[in-house]
Amino acid sequence: MSSSALGNEPQHTTSSPDGPAPHRPNMALAARIALFVLLGAELLNLLDQSVVLTALPAIQESTGARPAALQWLTTGYSLPVAIGLLTGGRLGDLYGRRRLLLIGTVVFTAASLLCGLAAGPGMLIGARLLQGVAVALMIPQVLATLHVTFEGQSRSKAFGLYGAVLSIANVLGPVMGGLLTEADLFGLSWRPIFLVNVPVGLAVFLLGRTFIPESTARKAERPDLTGMALSALAIVLIVFPLSEGHLHHWPLWCFAMLAAGLLVLGVFLRHQQRKQGNAPLVPLSLFRGRRFSGGMAAQLMLGLLCGLFFMTWTLYLQRGLGMSPFLAALAFVLLSVGELGGATVAAKSAGRFARRLPQAGALVTIAATAAYGLQIHAGQAELTLPGMTAPVVLIGFGLGMVGGPLADLSLAQVPHENAGSASGLFNTAMHLGIALGTALTALVFFATTGGSPEAALNRDAFITVLWWVGGLLALLWALMFCLPKQADNQAS
């Protein structure tokens, strides 16, 4: 059938494990609602990564949390996400992607309620860890379900909207956290930033149960428990020191953990080679074509440059230019407005330009980054927020043209039975890239500033960062030559 909300009727990989799907008289409306629910689930996940940042001072004041505990409010969320993405993706392939999404939503909603009711920092950190576990179940199912549900231009539009959601979340998280905390609703201070997830989570569960089609691999096998344990251990040993090393001035144990992580990764890959054909956690056949492997490398570069740029940019704005946190937040709003514009262009193009669109986005970002660097060098301390509007918006616009199309083109030819594994790998590449980018700040930024708040040092260090970002963008542009030049629907 050709009529649907986005141009195609949803495609079912298999019938639901819970029984045949109920009759839906209006498949176009069902497809729209399913897409809305999937994007809502993704937005819910993304918001909770950043919504806590602007509430940290209030949390510290009301709970008496020490600085280390505050740090774990973010690390305790992101670490289980990075650990569990591969496992969550494969479990969705084997037991049903909608089922895993709904289970994750229930756990996430309950954990959010526990966060809002937390009496002290220990309970709050534990609830954040539980949120991270739930998100690791949810996130892979979103991309995998989009991949198996829509086809051709419909899928490209859906992935374009997915990129728009990523852009919206960048702004909405910190802004919502600040507004809800400042409003002090019912005298609850910071707690509504978590409690607001409860009604949203319930809506995602009820609508998802009705409208999201179930899909699984054609033949359900036993999960690769050894592979899951090895992958989790390898990611912990790699991501944890990359996330924490710069805070502890890179002690010896960080390098020991990294070396052990690489060793365990080698053992994991060897185990996966032996498991091929017997329900492996990672089907290595995914990497035989350059489309997926090149897209994974490009996604890693995108995460790396984002991790490097965003952390150092906020330090440059506040220390190098003396902006208040509010003005610095407005700068992020400008960039995200540009991102939303670029993502809208990507969604409207519906994949017609294939790799040329995200490559054009990378080139726009390179040009805008170079212009921004020249402006910083010339303007020095006198540069104002209105003065930097043009290059900042263009940086966001270019990045907005990359995210959705990159995911769409990289996953387009993945077999439906491996959609969850591919989605988990793709998301893990982004998280690993962000961790690497954050670690790179020690070499690129803090090596110049030495942690000093002196304005001139922070400005000079950020100009160096922009050179690195430009180089990473050029590498990202080159890696996207692995993606198809012509859209799949045009080629067929």
PyMOL commands that set and color helices and strands:
alter all, ss='L'
color gray80, all
select helices_A, chain A and resi 27-50+53-63+67-95+97-117+121-149+152-183+185-187+192-195+197-211+225-248+252-275+284-287+290-320+325-349+356-382+389-400+403-411+416-444+446-449+455-482+488-491
alter helices_A, ss='H'
color red, helices_A
deselect
rebuild
show_as cartoon
